[in-house]
Amino acid sequence: MAIQAGSVLKVRTTAPEKLAALAAVGIGELRAQGFGRFVVGHPLLEKETFTLRSLHGEDLAPTADGAAATKEAQR
């Protein structure tokens, strides 16, 4: 069984601190490779509206360490 990346699940728990602890290490057989991690209580889930936009190659600019950063983040 698997959950696709980007999926949103709403769960109820009596032990949110334990769920948050699991989020840090991940769950499943491939967690040692960095899979199975998740976020608990992300602020985006509380927003009533948000804006989506397309990202294009020209929106990306290299940073000092060679990683890509968006023009938006550089502002």
Predicted model as a PDB file, atoms N, CA, C, CB and O in Angstrom, pLDDT in the B-factor column:
MODEL        1                                                                  
ATOM      1  N   MET A   1       0.843  -1.174   0.000  1.00 63.00           N  
ATOM      2  CA  MET A   1       0.000   0.000   0.000  1.00 63.00           C  
ATOM      3  C   MET A   1       0.885   1.232   0.000  1.00 63.00           C  
ATOM      4  CB  MET A   1      -0.958   0.001   1.211  1.00 63.00           C  
ATOM      5  O   MET A   1       1.944   1.240   0.628  1.00 63.00           O  
ATOM      6  N   ALA A   2       0.461   2.262  -0.693  1.00 72.00           N  
ATOM      7  CA  ALA A   2       1.238   3.493  -0.764  1.00 72.00           C  
ATOM      8  C   ALA A   2       0.301   4.691  -0.837  1.00 72.00           C  
ATOM      9  CB  ALA A   2       2.189   3.474  -1.978  1.00 72.00           C  
ATOM     10  O   ALA A   2      -0.854   4.575  -1.247  1.00 72.00           O  
ATOM     11  N   ILE A   3       0.819   5.833  -0.433  1.00 78.00           N  
ATOM     12  CA  ILE A   3       0.098   7.101  -0.550  1.00 78.00           C  
ATOM     13  C   ILE A   3       0.911   7.974  -1.488  1.00 78.00           C  
ATOM     14  CB  ILE A   3      -0.117   7.798   0.858  1.00 78.00           C  
ATOM     15  O   ILE A   3       2.109   8.163  -1.278  1.00 78.00           O  
ATOM     16  N   GLN A   4       0.284   8.498  -2.501  1.00 81.00           N  
ATOM     17  CA  GLN A   4       0.979   9.313  -3.488  1.00 81.00           C  
ATOM     18  C   GLN A   4       1.489  10.610  -2.864  1.00 81.00           C  
ATOM     19  CB  GLN A   4       0.056   9.621  -4.668  1.00 81.00           C  
ATOM     20  O   GLN A   4       0.811  11.219  -2.037  1.00 81.00           O  
ATOM     21  N   ALA A   5       2.676  11.023  -3.264  1.00 79.00           N  
ATOM     22  CA  ALA A   5       3.235  12.290  -2.803  1.00 79.00           C  
ATOM     23  C   ALA A   5       2.270  13.417  -3.130  1.00 79.00           C  
ATOM     24  CB  ALA A   5       4.618  12.552  -3.444  1.00 79.00           C  
ATOM     25  O   ALA A   5       1.688  13.448  -4.214  1.00 79.00           O  
ATOM     26  N   GLY A   6       2.100  14.343  -2.196  1.00 80.00           N  
ATOM     27  CA  GLY A   6       1.190  15.460  -2.396  1.00 80.00           C  
ATOM     28  C   GLY A   6      -0.215  15.190  -1.904  1.00 80.00           C  
ATOM     29  O   GLY A   6      -1.060  16.085  -1.920  1.00 80.00           O  
ATOM     30  N   SER A   7      -0.478  13.973  -1.469  1.00 82.00           N  
ATOM     31  CA  SER A   7      -1.802  13.640  -0.956  1.00 82.00           C  
ATOM     32  C   SER A   7      -2.049  14.355   0.364  1.00 82.00           C  
ATOM     33  CB  SER A   7      -1.951  12.118  -0.778  1.00 82.00           C  
ATOM     34  O   SER A   7      -1.112  14.646   1.109  1.00 82.00           O  
ATOM     35  N   VAL A   8      -3.302  14.634   0.643  1.00 80.00           N  
ATOM     36  CA  VAL A   8      -3.691  15.249   1.909  1.00 80.00           C  
ATOM     37  C   VAL A   8      -4.662  14.311   2.596  1.00 80.00           C  
ATOM     38  CB  VAL A   8      -4.325  16.666   1.695  1.00 80.00           C  
ATOM     39  O   VAL A   8      -5.685  13.933   2.026  1.00 80.00           O  
ATOM     40  N   LEU A   9      -4.340  13.941   3.815  1.00 82.00           N  
ATOM     41  CA  LEU A   9      -5.198  13.078   4.613  1.00 82.00           C  
ATOM     42  C   LEU A   9      -5.587  13.827   5.875  1.00 82.00           C  
ATOM     43  CB  LEU A   9      -4.492  11.734   4.955  1.00 82.00           C  
ATOM     44  O   LEU A   9      -4.766  14.514   6.481  1.00 82.00           O  
ATOM     45  N   LYS A  10      -6.819  13.692   6.255  1.00 82.00           N  
ATOM     46  CA  LYS A  10      -7.269  14.302   7.501  1.00 82.00           C  
ATOM     47  C   LYS A  10      -7.496  13.164   8.489  1.00 82.00           C  
ATOM     48  CB  LYS A  10      -8.580  15.168   7.295  1.00 82.00           C  
ATOM     49  O   LYS A  10      -8.307  12.269   8.253  1.00 82.00           O  
ATOM     50  N   VAL A  11      -6.772  13.215   9.587  1.00 84.00           N  
ATOM     51  CA  VAL A  11      -6.890  12.163  10.595  1.00 84.00           C  
ATOM     52  C   VAL A  11      -7.206  12.788  11.944  1.00 84.00           C  
ATOM     53  CB  VAL A  11      -5.592  11.322  10.676  1.00 84.00           C  
ATOM     54  O   VAL A  11      -6.855  13.935  12.217  1.00 84.00           O  
ATOM     55  N   ARG A  12      -7.860  12.025  12.759  1.00 86.00           N  
ATOM     56  CA  ARG A  12      -8.124  12.441  14.143  1.00 86.00           C  
ATOM     57  C   ARG A  12      -7.340  11.513  15.045  1.00 86.00           C  
ATOM     58  CB  ARG A  12      -9.665  12.408  14.489  1.00 86.00           C  
ATOM     59  O   ARG A  12      -7.320  10.298  14.854  1.00 86.00           O  
ATOM     60  N   THR A  13      -6.696  12.110  16.031  1.00 87.00           N  
ATOM     61  CA  THR A  13      -5.899  11.309  16.946  1.00 87.00           C  
ATOM     62  C   THR A  13      -6.011  11.871  18.355  1.00 87.00           C  
ATOM     63  CB  THR A  13      -4.428  11.264  16.494  1.00 87.00           C  
ATOM     64  O   THR A  13      -6.262  13.060  18.552  1.00 87.00           O  
ATOM     65  N   THR A  14      -5.822  11.006  19.311  1.00 91.00           N  
ATOM     66  CA  THR A  14      -5.788  11.446  20.707  1.00 91.00           C  
ATOM     67  C   THR A  14      -4.347  11.681  21.148  1.00 91.00           C  
ATOM     68  CB  THR A  14      -6.470  10.404  21.627  1.00 91.00           C  
ATOM     69  O   THR A  14      -4.099  12.084  22.284  1.00 91.00           O  
ATOM     70  N   ALA A  15      -3.385  11.425  20.237  1.00 89.00           N  
ATOM     71  CA  ALA A  15      -1.974  11.601  20.562  1.00 89.00           C  
ATOM     72  C   ALA A  15      -1.250  12.330  19.424  1.00 89.00           C  
ATOM     73  CB  ALA A  15      -1.309  10.234  20.837  1.00 89.00           C  
ATOM     74  O   ALA A  15      -0.417  11.730  18.743  1.00 89.00           O  
ATOM     75  N   PRO A  16      -1.560  13.628  19.207  1.00 86.00           N  
ATOM     76  CA  PRO A  16      -0.921  14.351  18.097  1.00 86.00           C  
ATOM     77  C   PRO A  16       0.594  14.445  18.234  1.00 86.00           C  
ATOM     78  CB  PRO A  16      -1.497  15.741  17.995  1.00 86.00           C  
ATOM     79  O   PRO A  16       1.297  14.515  17.226  1.00 86.00           O  
ATOM     80  N   GLU A  17       1.109  14.449  19.458  1.00 88.00           N  
ATOM     81  CA  GLU A  17       2.559  14.522  19.643  1.00 88.00           C  
ATOM     82  C   GLU A  17       3.250  13.269  19.121  1.00 88.00           C  
ATOM     83  CB  GLU A  17       2.897  14.725  21.121  1.00 88.00           C  
ATOM     84  O   GLU A  17       4.369  13.345  18.614  1.00 88.00           O  
ATOM     85  N   LYS A  18       2.598  12.121  19.238  1.00 90.00           N  
ATOM     86  CA  LYS A  18       3.174  10.881  18.704  1.00 90.00           C  
ATOM     87  C   LYS A  18       3.148  10.892  17.178  1.00 90.00           C  
ATOM     88  CB  LYS A  18       2.409   9.650  19.241  1.00 90.00           C  
ATOM     89  O   LYS A  18       4.083  10.416  16.535  1.00 90.00           O  
ATOM     90  N   LEU A  19       2.092  11.427  16.608  1.00 89.00           N  
ATOM     91  CA  LEU A  19       1.999  11.540  15.157  1.00 89.00           C  
ATOM     92  C   LEU A  19       3.086  12.481  14.634  1.00 89.00           C  
ATOM     93  CB  LEU A  19       0.598  12.043  14.738  1.00 89.00           C  
ATOM     94  O   LEU A  19       3.710  12.200  13.610  1.00 89.00           O  
ATOM     95  N   ALA A  20       3.312  13.582  15.323  1.00 87.00           N  
ATOM     96  CA  ALA A  20       4.358  14.528  14.935  1.00 87.00           C  
ATOM     97  C   ALA A  20       5.741  13.882  15.048  1.00 87.00           C  
ATOM     98  CB  ALA A  20       4.288  15.796  15.811  1.00 87.00           C  
ATOM     99  O   ALA A  20       6.608  14.144  14.214  1.00 87.00           O  
ATOM    100  N   ALA A  21       5.959  13.053  16.052  1.00 88.00           N  
ATOM    101  CA  ALA A  21       7.246  12.364  16.199  1.00 88.00           C  
ATOM    102  C   ALA A  21       7.471  11.400  15.037  1.00 88.00           C  
ATOM    103  CB  ALA A  21       7.307  11.603  17.544  1.00 88.00           C  
ATOM    104  O   ALA A  21       8.592  11.276  14.543  1.00 88.00           O  
ATOM    105  N   LEU A  22       6.420  10.720  14.602  1.00 88.00           N  
ATOM    106  CA  LEU A  22       6.527   9.824  13.447  1.00 88.00           C  
ATOM    107  C   LEU A  22       6.836  10.603  12.172  1.00 88.00           C  
ATOM    108  CB  LEU A  22       5.230   9.022  13.271  1.00 88.00           C  
ATOM    109  O   LEU A  22       7.571  10.124  11.308  1.00 88.00           O  
ATOM    110  N   ALA A  23       6.279  11.792  12.060  1.00 87.00           N  
ATOM    111  CA  ALA A  23       6.500  12.611  10.869  1.00 87.00           C  
ATOM    112  C   ALA A  23       7.989  12.905  10.677  1.00 87.00           C  
ATOM    113  CB  ALA A  23       5.707  13.925  10.970  1.00 87.00           C  
ATOM    114  O   ALA A  23       8.470  12.976   9.546  1.00 87.00           O  
ATOM    115  N   ALA A  24       8.708  13.074  11.769  1.00 85.00           N  
ATOM    116  CA  ALA A  24      10.131  13.417  11.686  1.00 85.00           C  
ATOM    117  C   ALA A  24      10.981  12.274  11.147  1.00 85.00           C  
ATOM    118  CB  ALA A  24      10.642  13.825  13.048  1.00 85.00           C  
ATOM    119  O   ALA A  24      11.966  12.516  10.449  1.00 85.00           O  
ATOM    120  N   VAL A  25      10.620  11.045  11.458  1.00 88.00           N  
ATOM    121  CA  VAL A  25      11.425   9.901  11.025  1.00 88.00           C  
ATOM    122  C   VAL A  25      10.828   9.169   9.837  1.00 88.00           C  
ATOM    123  CB  VAL A  25      11.598   8.938  12.163  1.00 88.00           C  
ATOM    124  O   VAL A  25      11.528   8.435   9.140  1.00 88.00           O  
ATOM    125  N   GLY A  26       9.546   9.364   9.604  1.00 86.00           N  
ATOM    126  CA  GLY A  26       8.883   8.692   8.494  1.00 86.00           C  
ATOM    127  C   GLY A  26       8.307   7.349   8.902  1.00 86.00           C  
ATOM    128  O   GLY A  26       8.563   6.841   9.994  1.00 86.00           O  
ATOM    129  N   ILE A  27       7.525   6.792   7.996  1.00 86.00           N  
ATOM    130  CA  ILE A  27       6.921   5.489   8.225  1.00 86.00           C  
ATOM    131  C   ILE A  27       7.140   4.613   6.989  1.00 86.00           C  
ATOM    132  CB  ILE A  27       5.402   5.628   8.549  1.00 86.00           C  
ATOM    133  O   ILE A  27       7.376   5.125   5.894  1.00 86.00           O  
ATOM    134  N   GLY A  28       7.063   3.328   7.165  1.00 86.00           N  
ATOM    135  CA  GLY A  28       7.179   2.411   6.039  1.00 86.00           C  
ATOM    136  C   GLY A  28       8.577   1.836   5.881  1.00 86.00           C  
ATOM    137  O   GLY A  28       9.522   2.241   6.557  1.00 86.00           O  
ATOM    138  N   GLU A  29       8.677   0.877   4.964  1.00 87.00           N  
ATOM    139  CA  GLU A  29       9.912   0.135   4.761  1.00 87.00           C  
ATOM    140  C   GLU A  29      11.042   0.968   4.173  1.00 87.00           C  
ATOM    141  CB  GLU A  29       9.648  -1.027   3.876  1.00 87.00           C  
ATOM    142  O   GLU A  29      12.211   0.634   4.366  1.00 87.00           O  
ATOM    143  N   LEU A  30      10.723   2.044   3.459  1.00 85.00           N  
ATOM    144  CA  LEU A  30      11.765   2.823   2.785  1.00 85.00           C  
ATOM    145  C   LEU A  30      12.129   4.111   3.518  1.00 85.00           C  
ATOM    146  CB  LEU A  30      11.322   3.156   1.388  1.00 85.00           C  
ATOM    147  O   LEU A  30      12.739   5.003   2.928  1.00 85.00           O  
ATOM    148  N   ARG A  31      11.766   4.221   4.787  1.00 86.00           N  
ATOM    149  CA  ARG A  31      12.056   5.466   5.511  1.00 86.00           C  
ATOM    150  C   ARG A  31      13.556   5.716   5.642  1.00 86.00           C  
ATOM    151  CB  ARG A  31      11.421   5.427   6.896  1.00 86.00           C  
ATOM    152  O   ARG A  31      13.974   6.871   5.734  1.00 86.00           O  
ATOM    153  N   ALA A  32      14.372   4.672   5.653  1.00 87.00           N  
ATOM    154  CA  ALA A  32      15.826   4.861   5.723  1.00 87.00           C  
ATOM    155  C   ALA A  32      16.358   5.573   4.484  1.00 87.00           C  
ATOM    156  CB  ALA A  32      16.530   3.512   5.887  1.00 87.00           C  
ATOM    157  O   ALA A  32      17.408   6.213   4.539  1.00 87.00           O  
ATOM    158  N   GLN A  33      15.644   5.465   3.374  1.00 87.00           N  
ATOM    159  CA  GLN A  33      16.032   6.152   2.141  1.00 87.00           C  
ATOM    160  C   GLN A  33      15.369   7.524   2.024  1.00 87.00           C  
ATOM    161  CB  GLN A  33      15.673   5.297   0.928  1.00 87.00           C  
ATOM    162  O   GLN A  33      15.493   8.180   0.989  1.00 87.00           O  
ATOM    163  N   GLY A  34      14.670   7.964   3.063  1.00 81.00           N  
ATOM    164  CA  GLY A  34      14.057   9.285   3.060  1.00 81.00           C  
ATOM    165  C   GLY A  34      12.602   9.309   2.633  1.00 81.00           C  
ATOM    166  O   GLY A  34      12.000  10.380   2.548  1.00 81.00           O  
ATOM    167  N   PHE A  35      12.031   8.152   2.365  1.00 84.00           N  
ATOM    168  CA  PHE A  35      10.619   8.089   2.001  1.00 84.00           C  
ATOM    169  C   PHE A  35       9.766   7.982   3.260  1.00 84.00           C  
ATOM    170  CB  PHE A  35      10.347   6.894   1.055  1.00 84.00           C  
ATOM    171  O   PHE A  35      10.277   7.698   4.344  1.00 84.00           O  
ATOM    172  N   GLY A  36       8.472   8.210   3.111  1.00 85.00           N  
ATOM    173  CA  GLY A  36       7.549   8.012   4.215  1.00 85.00           C  
ATOM    174  C   GLY A  36       7.429   9.179   5.180  1.00 85.00           C  
ATOM    175  O   GLY A  36       6.767   9.063   6.211  1.00 85.00           O  
ATOM    176  N   ARG A  37       8.056  10.293   4.861  1.00 86.00           N  
ATOM    177  CA  ARG A  37       7.934  11.452   5.741  1.00 86.00           C  
ATOM    178  C   ARG A  37       6.667  12.219   5.406  1.00 86.00           C  
ATOM    179  CB  ARG A  37       9.171  12.369   5.621  1.00 86.00           C  
ATOM    180  O   ARG A  37       6.200  12.199   4.267  1.00 86.00           O  
ATOM    181  N   PHE A  38       6.118  12.887   6.395  1.00 86.00           N  
ATOM    182  CA  PHE A  38       4.890  13.646   6.199  1.00 86.00           C  
ATOM    183  C   PHE A  38       4.880  14.842   7.134  1.00 86.00           C  
ATOM    184  CB  PHE A  38       3.647  12.761   6.433  1.00 86.00           C  
ATOM    185  O   PHE A  38       5.713  14.947   8.035  1.00 86.00           O  
ATOM    186  N   VAL A  39       3.932  15.740   6.913  1.00 85.00           N  
ATOM    187  CA  VAL A  39       3.825  16.963   7.699  1.00 85.00           C  
ATOM    188  C   VAL A  39       2.532  16.909   8.501  1.00 85.00           C  
ATOM    189  CB  VAL A  39       3.868  18.229   6.786  1.00 85.00           C  
ATOM    190  O   VAL A  39       1.498  16.465   8.001  1.00 85.00           O  
ATOM    191  N   VAL A  40       2.598  17.355   9.721  1.00 85.00           N  
ATOM    192  CA  VAL A  40       1.426  17.407  10.588  1.00 85.00           C  
ATOM    193  C   VAL A  40       1.073  18.867  10.838  1.00 85.00           C  
ATOM    194  CB  VAL A  40       1.681  16.655  11.933  1.00 85.00           C  
ATOM    195  O   VAL A  40       1.932  19.650  11.245  1.00 85.00           O  
ATOM    196  N   GLY A  41      -0.183  19.243  10.600  1.00 82.00           N  
ATOM    197  CA  GLY A  41      -0.661  20.584  10.918  1.00 82.00           C  
ATOM    198  C   GLY A  41      -0.040  21.687  10.083  1.00 82.00           C  
ATOM    199  O   GLY A  41       0.231  22.768  10.606  1.00 82.00           O  
ATOM    200  N   HIS A  42       0.191  21.448   8.811  1.00 83.00           N  
ATOM    201  CA  HIS A  42       0.795  22.473   7.949  1.00 83.00           C  
ATOM    202  C   HIS A  42      -0.117  23.702   7.896  1.00 83.00           C  
ATOM    203  CB  HIS A  42       1.045  21.915   6.512  1.00 83.00           C  
ATOM    204  O   HIS A  42      -1.331  23.553   7.760  1.00 83.00           O  
ATOM    205  N   PRO A  43       0.446  24.921   8.002  1.00 85.00           N  
ATOM    206  CA  PRO A  43      -0.361  26.151   8.007  1.00 85.00           C  
ATOM    207  C   PRO A  43      -1.203  26.337   6.745  1.00 85.00           C  
ATOM    208  CB  PRO A  43       0.540  27.345   8.176  1.00 85.00           C  
ATOM    209  O   PRO A  43      -2.253  26.977   6.799  1.00 85.00           O  
ATOM    210  N   LEU A  44      -0.770  25.797   5.631  1.00 81.00           N  
ATOM    211  CA  LEU A  44      -1.524  25.926   4.391  1.00 81.00           C  
ATOM    212  C   LEU A  44      -2.919  25.300   4.513  1.00 81.00           C  
ATOM    213  CB  LEU A  44      -0.756  25.276   3.240  1.00 81.00           C  
ATOM    214  O   LEU A  44      -3.860  25.739   3.852  1.00 81.00           O  
ATOM    215  N   LEU A  45      -3.045  24.291   5.347  1.00 79.00           N  
ATOM    216  CA  LEU A  45      -4.336  23.630   5.520  1.00 79.00           C  
ATOM    217  C   LEU A  45      -5.360  24.510   6.229  1.00 79.00           C  
ATOM    218  CB  LEU A  45      -4.155  22.348   6.292  1.00 79.00           C  
ATOM    219  O   LEU A  45      -6.561  24.256   6.146  1.00 79.00           O  
ATOM    220  N   GLU A  46      -4.893  25.537   6.921  1.00 84.00           N  
ATOM    221  CA  GLU A  46      -5.788  26.443   7.644  1.00 84.00           C  
ATOM    222  C   GLU A  46      -6.273  27.606   6.788  1.00 84.00           C  
ATOM    223  CB  GLU A  46      -5.092  26.981   8.867  1.00 84.00           C  
ATOM    224  O   GLU A  46      -7.242  28.275   7.146  1.00 84.00           O  
ATOM    225  N   LYS A  47      -5.605  27.854   5.654  1.00 86.00           N  
ATOM    226  CA  LYS A  47      -5.978  28.975   4.800  1.00 86.00           C  
ATOM    227  C   LYS A  47      -7.271  28.667   4.058  1.00 86.00           C  
ATOM    228  CB  LYS A  47      -4.853  29.298   3.805  1.00 86.00           C  
ATOM    229  O   LYS A  47      -7.474  27.550   3.582  1.00 86.00           O  
ATOM    230  N   GLU A  48      -8.127  29.651   3.965  1.00 89.00           N  
ATOM    231  CA  GLU A  48      -9.374  29.468   3.235  1.00 89.00           C  
ATOM    232  C   GLU A  48      -9.163  29.571   1.730  1.00 89.00           C  
ATOM    233  CB  GLU A  48     -10.399  30.492   3.687  1.00 89.00           C  
ATOM    234  O   GLU A  48      -9.829  28.884   0.956  1.00 89.00           O  
ATOM    235  N   THR A  49      -8.235  30.433   1.318  1.00 89.00           N  
ATOM    236  CA  THR A  49      -7.906  30.568  -0.103  1.00 89.00           C  
ATOM    237  C   THR A  49      -6.402  30.740  -0.252  1.00 89.00           C  
ATOM    238  CB  THR A  49      -8.664  31.768  -0.744  1.00 89.00           C  
ATOM    239  O   THR A  49      -5.725  31.203   0.666  1.00 89.00           O  
ATOM    240  N   PHE A  50      -5.898  30.370  -1.395  1.00 80.00           N  
ATOM    241  CA  PHE A  50      -4.505  30.606  -1.724  1.00 80.00           C  
ATOM    242  C   PHE A  50      -4.370  30.636  -3.240  1.00 80.00           C  
ATOM    243  CB  PHE A  50      -3.584  29.521  -1.097  1.00 80.00           C  
ATOM    244  O   PHE A  50      -5.228  30.135  -3.966  1.00 80.00           O  
ATOM    245  N   THR A  51      -3.288  31.226  -3.698  1.00 85.00           N  
ATOM    246  CA  THR A  51      -3.080  31.422  -5.125  1.00 85.00           C  
ATOM    247  C   THR A  51      -2.103  30.393  -5.669  1.00 85.00           C  
ATOM    248  CB  THR A  51      -2.571  32.836  -5.404  1.00 85.00           C  
ATOM    249  O   THR A  51      -1.048  30.151  -5.082  1.00 85.00           O  
ATOM    250  N   LEU A  52      -2.457  29.797  -6.778  1.00 85.00           N  
ATOM    251  CA  LEU A  52      -1.568  28.879  -7.483  1.00 85.00           C  
ATOM    252  C   LEU A  52      -1.092  29.547  -8.756  1.00 85.00           C  
ATOM    253  CB  LEU A  52      -2.277  27.532  -7.796  1.00 85.00           C  
ATOM    254  O   LEU A  52      -1.836  30.313  -9.369  1.00 85.00           O  
ATOM    255  N   ARG A  53       0.119  29.273  -9.157  1.00 84.00           N  
ATOM    256  CA  ARG A  53       0.597  29.790 -10.422  1.00 84.00           C  
ATOM    257  C   ARG A  53       1.548  28.768 -11.029  1.00 84.00           C  
ATOM    258  CB  ARG A  53       1.291  31.170 -10.241  1.00 84.00           C  
ATOM    259  O   ARG A  53       2.075  27.902 -10.330  1.00 84.00           O  
ATOM    260  N   SER A  54       1.759  28.876 -12.319  1.00 89.00           N  
ATOM    261  CA  SER A  54       2.676  27.979 -13.016  1.00 89.00           C  
ATOM    262  C   SER A  54       4.108  28.443 -12.802  1.00 89.00           C  
ATOM    263  CB  SER A  54       2.345  27.913 -14.523  1.00 89.00           C  
ATOM    264  O   SER A  54       4.374  29.642 -12.718  1.00 89.00           O  
ATOM    265  N   LEU A  55       5.016  27.502 -12.717  1.00 83.00           N  
ATOM    266  CA  LEU A  55       6.428  27.800 -12.567  1.00 83.00           C  
ATOM    267  C   LEU A  55       7.118  27.410 -13.871  1.00 83.00           C  
ATOM    268  CB  LEU A  55       7.050  27.048 -11.335  1.00 83.00           C  
ATOM    269  O   LEU A  55       6.912  26.309 -14.383  1.00 83.00           O  
ATOM    270  N   HIS A  56       7.923  28.300 -14.396  1.00 85.00           N  
ATOM    271  CA  HIS A  56       8.630  28.082 -15.659  1.00 85.00           C  
ATOM    272  C   HIS A  56      10.132  28.132 -15.410  1.00 85.00           C  
ATOM    273  CB  HIS A  56       8.214  29.138 -16.722  1.00 85.00           C  
ATOM    274  O   HIS A  56      10.578  28.667 -14.394  1.00 85.00           O  
ATOM    275  N   GLY A  57      10.904  27.584 -16.323  1.00 80.00           N  
ATOM    276  CA  GLY A  57      12.354  27.545 -16.187  1.00 80.00           C  
ATOM    277  C   GLY A  57      12.970  28.906 -15.944  1.00 80.00           C  
ATOM    278  O   GLY A  57      13.909  29.030 -15.159  1.00 80.00           O  
ATOM    279  N   GLU A  58      12.451  29.935 -16.610  1.00 79.00           N  
ATOM    280  CA  GLU A  58      13.022  31.280 -16.438  1.00 79.00           C  
ATOM    281  C   GLU A  58      12.715  31.857 -15.051  1.00 79.00           C  
ATOM    282  CB  GLU A  58      12.483  32.224 -17.523  1.00 79.00           C  
ATOM    283  O   GLU A  58      13.308  32.862 -14.658  1.00 79.00           O  
ATOM    284  N   ASP A  59      11.796  31.233 -14.309  1.00 78.00           N  
ATOM    285  CA  ASP A  59      11.512  31.678 -12.948  1.00 78.00           C  
ATOM    286  C   ASP A  59      12.605  31.244 -11.975  1.00 78.00           C  
ATOM    287  CB  ASP A  59      10.162  31.137 -12.489  1.00 78.00           C  
ATOM    288  O   ASP A  59      12.675  31.743 -10.852  1.00 78.00           O  
ATOM    289  N   LEU A  60      13.446  30.326 -12.401  1.00 78.00           N  
ATOM    290  CA  LEU A  60      14.488  29.790 -11.527  1.00 78.00           C  
ATOM    291  C   LEU A  60      15.810  30.481 -11.796  1.00 78.00           C  
ATOM    292  CB  LEU A  60      14.632  28.274 -11.717  1.00 78.00           C  
ATOM    293  O   LEU A  60      16.168  30.739 -12.946  1.00 78.00           O  
ATOM    294  N   ALA A  61      16.521  30.774 -10.741  1.00 74.00           N  
ATOM    295  CA  ALA A  61      17.838  31.387 -10.854  1.00 74.00           C  
ATOM    296  C   ALA A  61      18.789  30.624  -9.939  1.00 74.00           C  
ATOM    297  CB  ALA A  61      17.796  32.913 -10.487  1.00 74.00           C  
ATOM    298  O   ALA A  61      18.386  30.235  -8.843  1.00 74.00           O  
ATOM    299  N   PRO A  62      20.036  30.396 -10.349  1.00 71.00           N  
ATOM    300  CA  PRO A  62      20.977  29.668  -9.490  1.00 71.00           C  
ATOM    301  C   PRO A  62      21.359  30.496  -8.267  1.00 71.00           C  
ATOM    302  CB  PRO A  62      22.237  29.287 -10.280  1.00 71.00           C  
ATOM    303  O   PRO A  62      21.436  31.723  -8.335  1.00 71.00           O  
ATOM    304  N   THR A  63      21.593  29.821  -7.162  1.00 64.00           N  
ATOM    305  CA  THR A  63      22.061  30.476  -5.943  1.00 64.00           C  
ATOM    306  C   THR A  63      23.573  30.285  -5.842  1.00 64.00           C  
ATOM    307  CB  THR A  63      21.334  29.907  -4.676  1.00 64.00           C  
ATOM    308  O   THR A  63      24.173  29.630  -6.695  1.00 64.00           O  
ATOM    309  N   ALA A  64      24.183  30.841  -4.822  1.00 62.00           N  
ATOM    310  CA  ALA A  64      25.632  30.752  -4.647  1.00 62.00           C  
ATOM    311  C   ALA A  64      26.106  29.301  -4.569  1.00 62.00           C  
ATOM    312  CB  ALA A  64      26.055  31.503  -3.389  1.00 62.00           C  
ATOM    313  O   ALA A  64      27.197  28.981  -5.041  1.00 62.00           O  
ATOM    314  N   ASP A  65      25.298  28.424  -3.980  1.00 63.00           N  
ATOM    315  CA  ASP A  65      25.707  27.021  -3.860  1.00 63.00           C  
ATOM    316  C   ASP A  65      25.291  26.183  -5.071  1.00 63.00           C  
ATOM    317  CB  ASP A  65      25.116  26.418  -2.596  1.00 63.00           C  
ATOM    318  O   ASP A  65      25.471  24.966  -5.076  1.00 63.00           O  
ATOM    319  N   GLY A  66      24.738  26.829  -6.089  1.00 57.00           N  
ATOM    320  CA  GLY A  66      24.371  26.121  -7.317  1.00 57.00           C  
ATOM    321  C   GLY A  66      22.963  25.577  -7.321  1.00 57.00           C  
ATOM    322  O   GLY A  66      22.493  25.095  -8.352  1.00 57.00           O  
ATOM    323  N   ALA A  67      22.278  25.641  -6.195  1.00 58.00           N  
ATOM    324  CA  ALA A  67      20.893  25.163  -6.136  1.00 58.00           C  
ATOM    325  C   ALA A  67      19.982  26.185  -6.794  1.00 58.00           C  
ATOM    326  CB  ALA A  67      20.449  24.900  -4.668  1.00 58.00           C  
ATOM    327  O   ALA A  67      20.339  27.356  -6.921  1.00 58.00           O  
ATOM    328  N   ALA A  68      18.827  25.746  -7.202  1.00 54.00           N  
ATOM    329  CA  ALA A  68      17.870  26.662  -7.844  1.00 54.00           C  
ATOM    330  C   ALA A  68      17.022  27.347  -6.780  1.00 54.00           C  
ATOM    331  CB  ALA A  68      16.961  25.901  -8.855  1.00 54.00           C  
ATOM    332  O   ALA A  68      16.628  26.723  -5.795  1.00 54.00           O  
ATOM    333  N   ALA A  69      16.750  28.604  -6.978  1.00 56.00           N  
ATOM    334  CA  ALA A  69      15.860  29.360  -6.109  1.00 56.00           C  
ATOM    335  C   ALA A  69      14.919  30.146  -7.002  1.00 56.00           C  
ATOM    336  CB  ALA A  69      16.654  30.305  -5.140  1.00 56.00           C  
ATOM    337  O   ALA A  69      15.324  30.616  -8.066  1.00 56.00           O  
ATOM    338  N   THR A  70      13.683  30.294  -6.592  1.00 53.00           N  
ATOM    339  CA  THR A  70      12.744  31.034  -7.420  1.00 53.00           C  
ATOM    340  C   THR A  70      12.968  32.527  -7.267  1.00 53.00           C  
ATOM    341  CB  THR A  70      11.304  30.671  -7.059  1.00 53.00           C  
ATOM    342  O   THR A  70      13.445  33.001  -6.236  1.00 53.00           O  
ATOM    343  N   LYS A  71      12.614  33.256  -8.313  1.00 51.00           N  
ATOM    344  CA  LYS A  71      12.711  34.715  -8.249  1.00 51.00           C  
ATOM    345  C   LYS A  71      11.835  35.234  -7.118  1.00 51.00           C  
ATOM    346  CB  LYS A  71      12.297  35.359  -9.596  1.00 51.00           C  
ATOM    347  O   LYS A  71      12.186  36.209  -6.453  1.00 51.00           O  
ATOM    348  N   GLU A  72      10.700  34.585  -6.901  1.00 51.00           N  
ATOM    349  CA  GLU A  72       9.769  34.986  -5.840  1.00 51.00           C  
ATOM    350  C   GLU A  72      10.444  34.913  -4.477  1.00 51.00           C  
ATOM    351  CB  GLU A  72       8.511  34.097  -5.857  1.00 51.00           C  
ATOM    352  O   GLU A  72      10.307  35.821  -3.657  1.00 51.00           O  
ATOM    353  N   ALA A  73      11.179  33.820  -4.239  1.00 55.00           N  
ATOM    354  CA  ALA A  73      11.841  33.640  -2.945  1.00 55.00           C  
ATOM    355  C   ALA A  73      12.987  34.612  -2.751  1.00 55.00           C  
ATOM    356  CB  ALA A  73      12.351  32.222  -2.810  1.00 55.00           C  
ATOM    357  O   ALA A  73      13.350  34.921  -1.615  1.00 55.00           O  
ATOM    358  N   GLN A  74      13.571  35.106  -3.850  1.00 51.00           N  
ATOM    359  CA  GLN A  74      14.688  36.017  -3.739  1.00 51.00           C  
ATOM    360  C   GLN A  74      14.253  37.423  -3.357  1.00 51.00           C  
ATOM    361  CB  GLN A  74      15.446  36.050  -5.028  1.00 51.00           C  
ATOM    362  O   GLN A  74      15.078  38.228  -2.925  1.00 51.00           O  
ATOM    363  N   ARG A  75      12.968  37.730  -3.509  1.00 52.00           N  
ATOM    364  CA  ARG A  75      12.472  39.085  -3.196  1.00 52.00           C  
ATOM    365  C   ARG A  75      12.416  39.349  -1.732  1.00 52.00           C  
ATOM    366  CB  ARG A  75      11.112  39.299  -3.778  1.00 52.00           C  
ATOM    367  O   ARG A  75      12.022  40.438  -1.315  1.00 52.00           O  
TER     368      ARG A  75                                                      
ENDMDL                                                                          
END                                                                             
